[in-house]
Amino acid sequence: MLKKDLLELCLLQLLSQGDKYGYEVLTPLRAAFPDTQESAIYALLRGLGKSGLTSWYMAPGGGGPDRKYYRITSAGQARLEEMRDQWRNMRDAIASFGVE
Amino acid sequence: MMKQQRPLTKEQYLKKFSRAVRWRLPPQESEEAIADYRELVFQPERDESKLVEELGEPVQAAHLLTDVKAYRRWLKIFAVLAFGLFLLAKWAWMGHSSFYFSFADQWWYPVWVMAVGLALSLYWFRRYGQKNGPLSKRLVLALVVVLAFGAGTMAWNWYVFDSSFLDSYVERYPLIIPWQVILQRELIINGGMICALIALAGLILAKCYDRRWLALYTLAVTVAAVCGFIIFFCRSIDIGYAVRSSAQSYLFARLIPIGAAGLIGTGVALC
């Protein structure tokens, strides 16, 4: 799993917890991966949408203009499960070498 | 010593990003990305002084969204079309070509450039370009202006190449260039160059906003090619009696089909 895949996993995991608008998605990921800029995370989020793993809708946002909310699709859920398995396998493989 | 860069304001950031992303992405995708970035940049929580640090350089941010293969393909097409426009502008200004093909008269060179430009641009934009919203009123206005200029130039050349007009001046005042001819020369030289520039603008707008702006490119490139054709023709002929009597019919038997081809191309670009 590359860093890109880890970011993708985190994006899908975040969206599986509920629909979120752009800033809500990018900020925690940037906090978790401080050497990654939001533009790179946004590009990934956009890529997920193009692959049909997420969709979006416009909804009123906190008194301001409408916001774009992202939601995970059923294809996204399936992909999340797949990536979780990959992540667990990788974590076990690394742990077998004594890496904590 | 390194120059300290001033941080971008939110407006400046979005402007730079919009410009970069419009050049790289198809119009609908770029509009979508700009709307998303507008939301991200103008979040009340966003600290303006940390914009670049958090979001990255605007051009870099646009690059991350770019389909590199498609973008390179566009750059190649743009380079060929822009070079063609450069040739048309240069020929309008210089009145001669620095290269020569023995199998064709020089006045056909602008028409070749136009033919390649029309074929290539129509193919690329019909395949990869995108319409974006209703037809722009600015586009309609620009088309009317270029069309009026083209028609006016053709009409003025019809008048100047009329054998009775040429005969009367050449015979009565052989050493004086009549004002009608001076005006004709200014029209085709300046018109040729300006139309090449307008065509370049049309090309860029077609990529960035709506593929129907290509109609401006096709029309302006046609007028520039017509001007080039006339300039080369005028430079090549010797105004003898035989030429004076047949110049108008020779010229317009060629200019009318060229203009018609350009108009058809313009119609196709608008559809």
Interface residues (C-beta under 8 A of the other chain):
Chain A: Y21 G22 Y23 L26 R30 Q37 E38 S39 A40 Y42 A43 R46 G64 P65 R67 K68
Chain B: A33 A35 D36 Y37 E39 L40 Q43 P44 E45 R46 E54 L55 G56 Q60 A61 L64 L65
